[in-house]
Amino acid sequence: MKMTSKLMAGAATLAIAVTGALPAMAAEKWDMPMAYSASNFHSENGVAFADCVRDATGGEIDITVHPGGSLFAGADIKRAIQTGQVQIGERLLSGHQNENAVFGFDSVPFLAPSFDDSAKLFEAAKPKLEEVLAEQNLTMLYAVPWPPQGLYFNKEVNSIDDMKGIKFRSYSNATSRLAELTGMLPVTIEAAEISQAFATGVAESMISSGATGYDRKVWESLSHFYEVDAWLPYNYVMVNNDVWSGVSDANKAAITGCAEEAASRGLQASKEYTQFTMDGLAAGGMTVQPAGDELMSGLRDVGATMTAEWLEAAGEDGKAIVDGFKAMQ
Ligand code: PCA
């Protein structure tokens, strides 16, 4: 009896000595692929989110961010998370418009062209979006908008006619459709690859934010950026639901808190980057200015067609999102 308790006490001391030398619990390692360059504000925000999660979970969840499409290319990230090849990751929401039109709510031209409007549109779309994602074994943790989208060219462009035949880099169904409706030739290229595509002439134009043109130094190949404020597409961070359901309640709360901080920090960065990166494009030698009246009116016609097409494709869900958004205004 005495001997046993002595042995047990000894074993307990030994256990304390051993576990004391290790972290309280082995850290769970999560890989987080992201599609955009390490210096992009979404990627920097992702790293800050991972740091927050490491701190807030007392080191129990250790996220490694892989920016620039280095672990999975942008187009493959969502599937990698759904199938459990990675636990968590970030992707451009409208990159999945071909799966479900709901994913393209943020790329309806001129529907919500400011930061304030796009935040309302996102709130209106969130319940439906979460429902669609849940059916795909995914939980959205946070989402951050890109700055407003404008048009890049390697020449002066004053009308839709001037756009005919131009090779256009697209990043989603909506951007490909915009090219078709303006007589351009769309080719889908990830942001990580665009510097080369412009340098080699594979593409001569794109719609994107000042941020992406700035990140990729497109002034080396392109000459004009026209502010159009067509839409503000979102990037979102999602986690695999099997992984998420295995997380303790305390760690779920910690991660959700970090996600809320990341959403507001990312939004702030996106706002600040809007002017900063347009100034950067101009400093690189580009002409940066609002699109002229004739070009804008042509784009508005194209936008009306795209809006009708999206409403048709998104059906009741699309109508509910737009109605919910309009009710907030
Ligand atoms: N940059 C991303 C998507 C929207 C944006 O501003 C890109 O061009 O791929």
Residues whose N, C-alpha, C, O or C-beta is under 5 A from the ligand:
A	BS01	PCA	W146 P147 Y171 A191 I207 S208 S209 T212 P233
